[in-house]
């Protein structure tokens, strides 16, 4: 821990704590001396976190009353919130022509509007404390894009912009805003993206193009451990002067830099090459299965 931000007595609320990255964040914060509240819809899947010392409770990001009750539980127990880690979110994939607007709105509701609402709910307390940190878990997808992930990318682009605006607005009150940009990390995200991609393209003209991508998402080889994200969260919360963004692992930093460097036309060609490579890999795997 940095000497600038001791954890003793500090209280953190982590959303999306029932799996993958969220669980890892809760465990790592506990190891570093934080008092941690983990929140998610699937409370039963947080039993191991409760056994490790966290307080766990329900949180439905589509329900205003649930969000208010979640924050109120933390304040009633401790009278303060030093860190909000907005980790909850999901990836829904599909061609823009195929994805229903209802699904697009749902993804924005969870990934953007509910996240901002959680910020609104903790900010009065953080301002009164004259201190606190909001950590928004975005994605390397917030700085680039790939075909068939348009709505997901749009939510993460929105999250990046809103975090920048919020950072400047709340800085005079001693509140800090940090963005985490994970790359490929072991979690439920890839399986969800593959499932929604196949669902949206069952009778689609894009089906032949999306199937290789779905197969690639299911075979998420080389994904980093969730600990690379939880370590970044701890570094941000421990620092007296955290960076605005933490991209992790290395491939996430490389992808963000590449998108920044390349002209739009070059990025489009690169993504097209990626889809063709995925298609070749799928065809090769199919031939191997038949042998």
C-alpha positions in Angstrom: 0.0 0.0 0.0 1.1 3.5 -0.7 1.8 5.6 2.4 -0.4 8.2 0.9 -3.6 6.3 1.1 -3.8 4.0 4.2 -6.7 1.5 4.0 -7.4 1.0 7.7 -10.9 2.0 8.5 -11.7 2.9 4.9 -15.0 1.6 3.4 -15.5 0.4 -0.2 -18.6 -0.6 -2.1 -18.1 -2.9 -5.1 -20.9 -3.6 -7.6 -21.0 -6.8 -9.7 -19.3 -8.7 -6.9 -20.8 -12.1 -7.6 -18.3 -13.3 -10.2 -15.0 -12.9 -12.0 -13.5 -9.4 -11.7 -15.9 -8.2 -9.0 -15.0 -11.1 -6.7 -11.4 -10.5 -7.3 -11.7 -6.8 -6.5 -13.5 -7.6 -3.2 -10.9 -10.2 -2.2 -7.9 -7.9 -3.0 -9.4 -5.0 -1.1 -10.0 -7.2 2.0 -6.4 -8.3 1.8 -5.3 -4.7 1.9 -7.3 -3.9 4.9 -10.4 -2.3 3.5 -13.9 -2.8 4.9 -15.7 -4.1 1.9 -19.4 -4.3 0.9 -20.0 -6.5 -2.2 -23.3 -6.1 -4.0 -24.9 -8.1 -6.9 -28.2 -9.7 -7.9 -26.9 -13.2 -7.2 -26.3 -12.9 -3.4 -25.9 -16.6 -3.0 -22.8 -16.5 -5.3 -21.0 -14.2 -2.8 -21.0 -16.6 0.1 -17.2 -17.1 -0.1 -16.7 -13.3 0.0 -18.8 -13.2 3.2 -16.7 -16.0 4.7 -13.6 -14.0 3.8 -14.9 -11.0 5.8 -16.9 -8.9 3.3 -20.4 -7.8 3.8 -22.6 -8.8 0.9 -26.1 -7.7 -0.2 -28.5 -7.5 -3.1 -28.2 -4.9 -5.9 -30.4 -4.8 -8.9 -29.2 -2.0 -11.2 -32.5 -1.9 -13.0 -34.3 -0.9 -9.8 -34.0 2.6 -8.2 -35.1 1.3 -4.8 -32.5 -1.4 -4.8 -29.7 1.0 -5.6 -30.8 3.4 -2.9 -31.1 0.6 -0.4 -27.6 -0.7 -1.3 -26.0 2.6 -0.5 -28.1 3.1 2.6 -26.9 -0.2 4.0 -23.3 0.9 3.8 -24.0 4.3 5.3 -26.1 2.8 8.1 -23.3 0.4 9.0 -20.3 2.8 8.8 -21.5 6.4 8.2 -19.1 6.8 5.3 -18.1 5.5 1.8 -14.5 6.0 0.8 -14.6 4.1 -2.5 -17.3 3.1 -5.0 -16.1 0.6 -7.5 -18.6 0.5 -10.4 -17.7 -3.0 -11.8 -21.1 -4.3 -12.8 -21.9 -4.4 -16.5 -22.2 -6.8 -19.4 -21.5 -7.2 -23.1 -24.3 -7.8 -25.5 -23.1 -8.4 -29.1 -24.8 -8.4 -32.5 -25.0 -6.5 -35.8 -26.5 -3.1 -35.4 -29.2 -4.1 -37.9 -30.1 -7.2 -35.8 -30.0 -6.0 -32.1 -33.3 -4.8 -30.9 -33.5 -1.3 -29.5 -34.9 -2.8 -26.3 -31.7 -4.8 -25.8 -29.6 -1.7 -26.7 -31.5 0.3 -24.1 -31.0 -2.4 -21.5 -27.3 -2.4 -22.1 -27.1 1.4 -21.7 -29.3 1.1 -18.6 -26.9 -1.3 -16.9 -23.6 -0.1 -18.2 -24.2 3.7 -18.2 -27.3 5.0 -16.5 -27.2 2.7 -13.4 -23.5 3.4 -13.0 -24.1 7.2 -13.1 -27.0 6.7 -10.6 -24.7 4.9 -8.2 -22.3 7.8 -8.5 -25.1 10.3 -7.7 -26.1 8.3 -4.6 -22.6 8.2 -3.1 -21.4 11.8 -4.0 -23.3 13.7 -1.3 -21.5 11.6 1.4 -18.1 11.9 -0.4 -18.5 15.6 -0.7 -19.4 15.9 3.0 -16.3 13.8 3.9 -14.2 16.0 1.6 -12.8 12.9 0.1 -13.5 9.6 -1.8 -12.7 7.8 -4.9 -15.1 6.5 -7.7 -13.5 3.8 -9.8 -15.4 3.1 -13.0 -14.6 -0.2 -14.7 -14.7 0.5 -18.4 -12.8 -1.6 -21.1 -10.2 -1.2 -23.8 -13.5 -1.3 -25.9 -14.1 2.3 -24.6 -11.2 3.5 -26.7 -11.7 1.5 -29.9 -14.2 -0.7 -31.6 -14.8 -3.9 -33.4 -17.6 -5.0 -35.7 -20.7 -6.6 -34.1 -20.0 -5.0 -30.8 -21.4 -1.6 -31.5 -23.8 -1.2 -28.6 -21.3 -2.5 -26.1 -18.6 -0.2 -27.4 -21.0 2.7 -27.3 -21.7 2.2 -23.6 -18.0 2.1 -22.8 -17.3 5.2 -24.9 -20.1 6.9 -23.0 -18.6 5.8 -19.7 -15.2 7.2 -20.6 -16.6 10.6 -21.5 -18.9 10.8 -18.4 -16.0 9.8 -16.1 -13.9 12.6 -17.5 -16.6 15.1 -17.0 -17.4 13.9 -13.5 -13.7 14.0 -12.6 -13.5 17.7 -13.3 -16.8 18.5 -11.6 -16.1 16.8 -8.3 -12.4 17.5 -7.9 -12.9 20.7 -6.0 -14.7 18.6 -3.3 -11.8 16.2 -2.8 -13.4 13.4 -4.8 -11.4 11.5 -7.4 -12.6 9.6 -10.4 -10.5 6.8 -12.0 -11.2 4.6 -15.0 -10.0 1.0 -15.3 -9.7 -0.3 -18.9 -9.4 -4.1 -18.9 -8.5 -6.1 -21.9 -9.1 -9.8 -22.3 -9.7 -11.1 -18.7 -11.1 -14.3 -17.5 -14.8 -13.6 -16.6 -18.4 -14.3 -17.7 -18.2 -11.5 -20.2 -17.0 -13.4 -23.2 -19.5 -16.2 -22.8 -22.3 -13.6 -22.5 -21.1 -11.8 -25.6 -20.9 -15.0 -27.6 -24.4 -16.1 -26.5 -26.0 -12.8 -27.3 -24.2 -12.6 -30.6 -25.6 -16.0 -31.7 -29.0 -15.1 -30.5 -29.2 -11.9 -32.4 -28.0 -13.5 -35.6 -29.9 -16.7 -35.8 -31.8 -15.7 -39.0 -29.4 -12.9 -40.0 -27.7 -12.1 -43.2 -24.6 -11.6 -41.0 -24.7 -15.1 -39.6 -21.7 -16.4 -41.5 -19.6 -13.5 -40.5 -20.5 -13.5 -36.8 -20.2 -17.2 -36.2 -16.3 -17.1 -36.3 -16.4 -14.2 -33.8 -18.7 -16.1 -31.5 -16.4 -19.1 -31.6 -13.5 -16.9 -30.8 -15.3 -15.4 -27.8 -16.1 -18.9 -26.5 -12.4 -19.9 -26.9 -11.1 -16.9 -24.9 -7.5 -18.3 -24.9 -4.8 -16.3 -23.4 -7.1 -14.2 -21.2 -5.4 -12.7 -18.2 -6.4 -13.4 -14.6 -8.9 -11.1 -13.0 -6.2 -10.1 -10.5 -4.7 -7.8 -13.1 -7.8 -5.7 -12.8 -8.1 -5.9 -9.0 -4.4 -5.0 -8.7 -5.1 -1.9 -10.8 -8.0 -0.9 -8.6 -5.9 -1.3 -5.4 -3.1 0.8 -7.0 -5.6 3.5 -7.8 -7.2 3.5 -4.4 -3.8 3.4 -2.7 -2.2 6.3 -4.6 -2.3 9.9 -3.3 -2.4 11.0 -6.9 -3.9 8.2 -9.1 -3.8 8.2 -12.8 -6.9 9.0 -14.7 -6.8 5.6 -16.5 -5.3 2.2 -15.8 -5.3 -0.1 -18.9 -4.5 -3.7 -18.1 -3.0 -6.1 -19.1 -0.3 -5.0 -21.6 -2.4 -6.0 -24.6 -5.1 -3.6 -23.5 -2.5 -0.7 -23.4 -1.2 -1.8 -26.8 -4.7 -2.0 -28.4 -5.6 1.5 -27.1 -2.4 2.9 -28.4 -2.8 1.3 -31.8 -6.3 2.6 -32.2 -5.0 6.1 -31.3 -2.2 5.9 -33.8 -3.9 4.4 -36.8 -6.1 6.4 -39.2 -9.7 5.2 -39.3 -9.3 3.5 -42.7 -6.3 1.5 -41.3 -8.3 0.4 -38.2 -11.2 -0.7 -40.4 -8.8 -2.9 -42.5 -7.3 -4.3 -39.3 -10.6 -5.3 -37.9 -11.6 -6.9 -41.3 -8.4 -8.9 -41.2 -9.2 -10.0 -37.7 -12.6 -11.3 -38.7 -11.1 -13.2 -41.7 -8.5 -14.7 -39.4 -11.2 -15.8 -37.0 -13.1 -17.4 -39.9 -10.0 -19.3 -41.1 -9.5 -20.5 -37.5 -13.1 -21.7 -37.3 -12.9 -23.6 -40.6 -9.6 -25.2 -39.6 -11.1 -26.3 -36.3 -14.0 -27.8 -38.2 -11.7 -29.8 -40.5 -9.8 -31.1 -37.4 -13.1 -32.2 -35.8 -14.0 -34.2 -38.9 -10.6 -36.0 -39.1 
